[in-house]
Structures are given as C-alpha cells and as structure tokens.
Amino acid sequence: ADIRSPRPASAARGLDIDALLAELHARGVRSVLLEGGPTLAGAFVAAGAVDRVVGYLAPALLGAGPAALTGGGITTITEALRLDVRECVALGPDLRITAAVAAPGTKEH
C-alpha cells in the first residue's frame, strides 16, 4: 500500500509520526518495524512511539561508530530510556536481545 509520509506543518524536514501512525492504524496496521538509522530511531523515541526494542550484539570491538539514537530527547544517563529484557537468543556468533520499554520511573536493575 502506498502511504505518503505526512510532514509536520511546522517543519520542512521530518515526518508527523502521530499522523503516520494514525493512518497506519486506520489501515489495520498494529505493529511497525523501524529499520533505519539513529535519526529515525531518535524521532520515534522522542514521540513516545516505541514500546519494544530488538537489538543485536556482535562479538566485535570497534574504536568508533554511530550512536544508536540521534535526538530522541535523551541527553543524560538519568533520562535514559530504560528497557526490560524479555528474550535473548544466540544467532551464530551474535546475540539478539528483545526488550520492552520499562514503565516510567523504573530504576536500572
């Protein structure tokens, strides 16, 4: 199905996440997988539109790399989006971690 990305009236760039999710909901979509970079992830986190995170951990060390989120409204460790790990699965040498967004006020384990 063709869905045009709704743009917020106040911005030349970006998309109106609430309008996009409302349109998807109207079409019967109840789950959305975000595959993109840190800017897309940060926008959905800032909009409060993330309820589950699936991440992959590979046994490799790099000296530098991109952040997982750009923006998102998280600038300090006290503002961190806390996650409750629900599943860990080994996939060859990698590990897939599935976590739900913790309820507000939940402290680190």
N, C-alpha and C positions, 0 to 999 in steps of 0.2 A: 504494500500500500504506500502511496505517495503522501508524505507528510512534510510540509514546508516548515522550517524552523521558525517559530514565532520570535520576533525580535522585540525587546522591551522598547517602549516609546521614548524612553529617556537615554537610550544608548545606541550608538551607531554600530557597535560590535556586540557580540554575545547573543544569547537567546533568552527568551522568557521561559524559565524552567517550569513555573507553575502552569502557564498556558499550554506548554508542550505536554506535561503530564496529564492535564485535564483532557486534552484532545485524545491522548492515548487511552485514557480511562474510558472516555466516551466510545472508543472503538473496541472496548473489551480487553484491553491490554492491562494485566495486573502485575507484571514483572518486567523490569527493564535491565538489561545488562549493559553497563557502560564499558566500552573498550576505547580508551583514548589515553591522552597524556595527563600530566598533573594539572593543567588548566581546566579541563573538563571535570576531573575529579574534584578539584577545589570549588568549582562553581556549584556542583550538586551538594557538596558538604555545606557550603555557606547557605544554600537554600533549605537546608534541613531535609533533603530528599534522599538521604542514604540510610538504609536500615540494615544492610549486610555488606560485608567486605570479604572478597576472596582474593587472597594474595599468595604469591609463590615465592619460596625461599630456595635459592640455588646455592650450593656449596662452592662459592667463588668469592674472592675478595678483590675489590676494585678500589683504587685510590680516590676516585671521584665519580660522580654520577648525578643524574637529575633527582630532584625531590619527588616524593610521591604525590604531593599536593602543591599547587601554586594558588595562593589565595586561600579561600576556604574560611577566612576569618579566624584562623588559628595562628597566633604569633608567639605564645609562650607554652611551656610544658603544663602549666595549670589549666590552659584552655584546650588541652589535647582531647581529641575525640576518643573516648575510652571504648574498647571493644571486648566482648565476652567471647572467648574461643569456643566454638561449638564442634569443630571437627579438624583433625589433622590427618592427611593422607600422604603416604610416600608414593611418588610417581617417578620411578627410576631413581636418579640421584637427587631429585628435587622434592620439596615438601609443599603441599597445597594446604593453606590454613584458611578455614572459613570461620568468620566471626560475625556476631550480631552487634549492632551499636548498643552500648550499655545505656541503661536509663540515666537521665541527668542526675548528677550528684554522686554517681557510683565512683568509689575510690579504686585506685590501682590495686590489684591482688598482690 
